[in-house]
């Protein structure tokens, strides 16, 4: 893959329910990464979409008195509207009911059947109806014959299925994890997979006969391709890898393999073991990294509609209406569960993060600096001087934080990237407090010194703003306009070099983040 091309994917979201914080979180953090890569000048393909086949969709449609397709159309449209509501910049929204997807899935399964990697067999064991997943006796016993996801009893089942010969890939999957230790991240999730691999891989059923809403197995339409196999292939059908001569083949194929495939930890096994084995069987490259984040809980408890702490779109809309979309993006990216542990969506913490980081630090620094330039420099970027105001080499310091930010974002450490950018802003805040240019300005002879201080403050805030633009794009656009910085250059590294804002540039006062009174317990509870 050319070094300037990047690809990031979310899981495709199952249409048996409306969007909620989990869907918004995963897509937002992918959006932050995609925007940042574009700011660096990379050619990015950002994929999301909806998973629309399977027994649960068929049953939900029946309960509503709709056809499965009509039901899928309705819920998929809600997900698409959600992407627009949260200003997400995905390049493609794939649906597994797209004809091009269905045709390519059949093509891939046919290839697997012809190679002998898929065969017809009989399954006897346990079935998790909620997850549409079969369990062996050993696995079912480990979970006390109860679904670990829904808590409902597993059902005894016997069925003829087509099987994928996963067991044949044991050695190759083990070698993958040994040779590429960052294939699954974070480390705790990798260790989980290594533990399960030691138990040995079993062949997995890839078809069903107990419902009809799905893609038929080629050559045997009594069998429907298992929704999970259907869903996994979306990552490459969106790029046209199953239709070498098709419309998508020319301009999208080079985006594969994906740089990051971002998922929730509950679907890691499919993505970390079954998915790479399918790709190996097809002779296709593997993604560089499967990143499995943890979950959001709410006010110290697992989210539940019965407890009233479930954060749905209406709750998120409350936060956006009160604090703004960029504030929500910042909180999700900075405080989210990218690591091995779940994160608590606390109303009080949201308010504290907004007030401390965005109002009192970034917003206050930008406001103070631009206000003083208006008052003491007639609203124009002042010149620097050789005055030794403090012992900090501002250019070197900012360059160091830029490098830290870029490196953190490259490894999908969003909070680390944000933290480095905010380190610059906090240093500016301390610099203003230490030098007190508003006091120095009372003596006209200090004008060159005041100009130098404000030049350094403005330039440092500008660099931090460029680094934060992928996280809070609307507010940084406001800053760019007020400070006459122009549009993003597409070369973030160069744009963040010291000296980018030239003396004489008009600098207007900005008020990026208004102070918000504590919004009350109705938010997030």
N, C-alpha and C positions, 0 to 999 in steps of 0.2 A: 504494500500500500504506500503510495507517495507520502512523504513525511508531512506535507501540508494538508493532508486529508484526515478527518476524524469522523467517527461515527459513535453515537450514543443512543441507547434504546431504553425505554421503560418497559416493564411487562405490559402486555395488552390487557385491558381491564375487562373483567367478566361482567356481562350485562344483566346479571340477575338482580342487581340493586343499583341505587343511585350513587353518584360520586360522593365521596367524603374526604376527610383530612388525609387518609392514607394515599388516595389517588393524587390529591393535590400536592402532597409533600414530595412523593417520588418524582412527579413530573416537574415540579418547581426546581428541585436540586439538579435535575438533568438540564433544565433550562438555564440555570446559573452557569453550569459548566459549558454548555454550548455557546452561550453568549460570550463568555470569557475567551473561549478558543477563537471565536470569530473576531474578537477585538485584537487578538494576537495575529490575525491575518490568515488563520486556518480555514480551510474549506470543510464545513461541518454538515453532517447529515444527522438530524435529530428525529427519531422515530417514536411514535406512540400510537395508540389505537384501541380497538375493542375486540374482545374475544366473544363470539356470538353463537357458537354451536353448543350442543350437549343436552343432556337429559334435564338439567335444572332449568335451562332456558325454555325447553319444550313444556315443562310442567308449569313454570311461571306464566307462560303465554296462555296455557289452557285455563289457569285460574282467573286470568283477566278476560277470557273470552276472545283472545286475539290469536292470529296465526303467529308462529314463531318469528317469521320475518317481520311482521308488523311490530311485534314486541321489541325485537332487536333494533329496528329502525328508531323506535321511540327512545329507548335507553341510550343507544349510541349517539343520538342527536344531543342528549343531555350532556354526555361526556365531551362532545365537540364544543358545545356552548361553554362548558367549564373551562376548556383550554383558552377560549377567547376571553372569558371573564377575568382570568388570572394572567392575561397578557403573555401566554406561553408561545414560544417561537418554534414549535415543531415544524419540520419540513414535510412530514407526511403523517396522515392519520389513517392507518390501515384498518380495515374491517375484515374479519375472517370470512364474511359472506361476499367479499369482492370476488367476482368471477376469476380475475387473474390470480388471486391467492388460491382459490379452490383448484384451479387447473394445475398450478405448480405443485401443490401438496400431493395431488394424485400422481404427478410426474415423479416426485421424489419417492413416494411409497412404491411405485412400480419399479423404480431402480433398485430399491432395497429388496423387493421380492425377487427380482431377477438375479441379484447378487447372492441370494440365500441368507441375507441378514434378517429377513422377515419370513416367517413360516406359519402355517396353520396348525393350531394345537388346541388343547382343552384345558380350561382353568377350573379348579375347584378350590374354594377358599372363602375369604371374607371380603365384603364390599362396603366401602364407605360411600353411601349414596350422595351425601352432601358434597364430597370432594370428587365423586365419580372415579374413585380409585380402588383397585383391588389390593388385598393384603394376604400374605401367606399366613399360615397357622402360627408360625413363630412370631411374626411381627404383630399379629392380632393379639396374641397372648401378652406380649410386652405392654400393650396399651389397655389391657383388661377388656378387650373386645369392644372398645368404645372409641369413637372418633376423637382424636386429640384436638380437632378443630371445632367441631360442632357439639361434642359431648354426647351425641346420640349413639345408640348401640350399632355396631357393625352388623351387616346382614350376611347370612350364609348364602353363597351363590355358586353356581356351576354354569359354565358357558364356553362354547367354542369361540376362540379368538385367534386373530393373527397376532403373532408374537415378534417382538424385536429381540434379536439374539444378543442382549446386553452382556450376558455372561462371557461372551467371547472377547470382550473389550477390557476385562479386568486388568491385565498387565499394562495395556496402553493407558488406561485411566490412571493407574498408580504411577506410571512413568511421567505422565503429564503433571501430576501434583509434585513429584520429586524434582522434576527439571524446571518447573515454572511455579515457584512458591507463592507468587502473587496472582496466580490464575483466579483464585477465590479470595476475596477480602471481605471484611477484616479477618485477622488471624484466627479469632475464635470460631468464625464460620468455617474456615478451612479445616480446623481441627475436628469440627463436627463431622465433616465429610470423610476425613481420614479414618475416624472411628468407625463409621458405617462401612467404609470400603474393606476394613479388616474382616467383616462378617461375610464377605463374598457377594458378588453381583449375581442376581437372578434375571432370567429373561422376563421381559415385561409385555403384557398384552397391549396392543395398539389399536384394537377395534372393539366394537360393541354391537350387539344385536337386539338389545332391549329397548331401543328407541330409534327414531328415524331422522332426527334433526341434526344433520351433520354431513360431512363429505363422504360419499360412498368409496369403499375400497375398490380400486380398479380391478375389473374382472369378476367382482363378487359383490353386487349391490345389496345383498342381505346384511352385509357388514358395514358399519359406519366407523370412520376413522376416529379414534379416541380424541376427545377434545384437547387433551394436553399435547398430543403429538401435532395435531392441527395447529395449535396455538404457537408452539415452539418454532414452527417453520416460518411464522410471520416475519421473523427478523431477516430472513434471506429472500422470501417472496417479495417483500417490499422493494428489494434491490434487483429483482428480476433474475436471481441466480438459477431459478428453475425454468427459465425461458431464455436460453442463450441468444435466440434470434428475435426476442420480443422487443417491445418499445422501451422497456426500462433497462435492458441489458447494456446499452451503450454508455449511458451517462451515470449509472448508479453502481455498477458492479465493483468499481474500485474502492467504494466505501467499506466493503467487507475485507478483512474481519473487523468487527466492532472494537472500538477502543475500550468502551465500558458498556456492559449490560447491567443496568441497575434494577434491582428487584427487592422485594421484602423477604425477610429471612424464612418465611413459612413455605416458600416455593423454591428453596435453594437446591434440593436434591434433583429436581427436574432439570435445572439449569446447570448444575455443577457436574452431573454425572450422565444423565440420559442425553442431554443436548450435545455435549461434546462427542459422545459415542455415536450419535446419529451423524454428526458432521464427519467423524472419522470414517464411518461406513460409506459415506457419499464422496469421500476424498476431497472435502472442502476445508479451508482453513478454520481454525478455532478462534473465538473472540480472545482478545488480550486479557480481559479481566471481567469476571462476574462479581459485582459488588452487591452484597446482601445486607441492607440496613436493617435495623431493629424497628420496634413499633413505638408509636405514640400511646401513652396512657393519659388520663385526664384527672387532674386534682388527686393524684396518688392512687387511682384505681383504674383497672382495666375498663376501657370504654364500653358502655352498655346503654342501649336505649331505655331499658327499664330503670336504670339508675339515674337517668337524666343527664349523664355527663358525656354523651356521644357528640363529637364535634363534626357536624354535618355542614353542608353548604350554607345553610342559614346562619349558623354560628360564625363561620368564616366571613360571611358577608357583614356581620356585625363588626368584626375586627377591622375589616377594610373600610367600612363606613366611618368608624371611630378614629382609626389611626392611619389609614391609607394602605394601599396595596404594597408599596415598597416596604413599609414597616412589617407587614406580614411576611413578605419574602425574606427580609433580614432575619426575623425571628426563626423561621423555618430552617434557613441555611445555617445560622449561627448556633442554635440550640437543639437542632434536630438529632435523631437517633442514628447517626452514621456509624457509630461504634458498635460494640458488642452488647451494650445495655440499652434498655428502652428509655425514652425521654418523656418527662412529664410536662404536658401542656397546661401550665398553671397560669390562670388569669393574672395573678399578681406578678409573676415572673415576666409575662409578656409586657405588662405595663412598666415594670422596672427596666427591662432591656430597652424598650422604646425611649424611656425618659433618660436613662444613663448614657446609652450609646449614641442614640440618634438626636435627641433634643439637646442634652447638656454637653455632648462632646463634638460630634461632627457638625450638627446644625449650629451650635454656639460658636465654634471656631470659624466657620464660614461667615457667619453673621458678624461677629466681632471684627474679623479681619477686613471684610468688605466695608463695614461701617466706618472704620478708622481710615481706610483709604479714601472714602468719600469725604471725610472730615478734614484729613491732614494732607491729602495728595490730590485733591480736586477730582477724585473718582477715576484716576488713572494708575496703572501699575507703576510703582516707583522703581527707581534703579537701586541695585545693590551697591555695596562698597566693600572695601577691604577691612572694614572695622571688625575687630575681634570682640564680638558681643558676648559670645559664650565659647566654650571649648569644643563645640560640636562642628564637625565638617558636615554640613547639611546635605551636600550633594552625595557624599559617600554613604551617609546614613540612609537617605532615601533610596539610593541604588541597592543597598543591602536589603531593605524591606521589599522593594520591587522583586528582587530575585527570590526572596522567601515566599512571597505571594504567588508568583508564577509556579514555583516548584511545588507548593502546597496544592494549588489547583490542579496541576498535572497529575498528582497522585490522589485526586478527589478528596482532599482534605479541605472542605469548604470553610470550616470554622478557623482552621489554621491560616488560610488565605485571607479571610476577613480580619483576623486578629493582627496580622502583619500590617495591613493597610491602616487599621485603627491605631496601631502603635505610632505611626507617623502623626496622626491627628492628635493623639494624647501628648506627644512631644511638643507639638505646636501650642497646645493649650497651656502646658507648663512654661513654655518659652514666653508666651504673652504675660503670664502671671509673674514670671521672674524679672522680665525687662520692663514691664509696665509702660509701653509706648504712649499710652494715654496720659501718663504723668510727664514723661520726657517732652512731649509735644508742647507743654506749657512754656518751655523755653525755646524760642525760635532758633537758637544756635544749635539745638539738637536735631534740627530737621534732617540732615543727612543720616543720622543714626536712626531716627524714626523710620525713614524711608527704607533703610537696609533691613530693619526688623520686619516691617510689613511686607517687603519683597520676599523674604525668606518664608514668612508665614503663608503668604498667598501661594507661592510656588509649591510648598510642601502639601498644602491642602489640595491644590490642583492635582498633584501626583496621586495622593490618596484617593481622590474622587475618581480618577481614571481607573484605579485598581478596584474600586467598589462599584463601578458602573454595571457590571453584569448582575450584581445583587440588587441594587436599587436604581434601575435604569431611568425611571421617570424623574426622580429628584436630581440625579446627576445631569440629566438633560436640562433641567431648570438652571442648575449651576453653570453649565456650559453656555447657556444663553445669556445669563446675567454677567458672566465674566468674559464674554466674547471669545470663547475657546474654540468655536467651530464644532463640526461633527467629529465623531471618532475617526481616527486616521486609518484604522485597520492595521496599524503597526504599533501595538501597545508598548512594546519595549522601547522603541524610539520616542514615543509620545511621553513616556514617563522619565525621560532623561531631564536632569536639572537644567533649567534655563528655557523651558518651552514657552513660558508666558513672558513675552518681551515687554520691557519698559514702554509705557505709553498706551498699553492695551486698556480699553475702557473696562472698569470693574464696578458693577452696580451692586448694591446691597441685596443680600438674599436672606430669606427666612424659610428654610427648607422644611423644618419639622416643627409645627406648632405644638405648644405644650397642651397636654390633654389631662383633664382631671381624671382621677381614678374612675374607670368607666362602670364600676359596679359589678356585683356578683352574677348578673345575668349572662355575662360573657363567658362562654366556655363551661358553664355549669348547668 
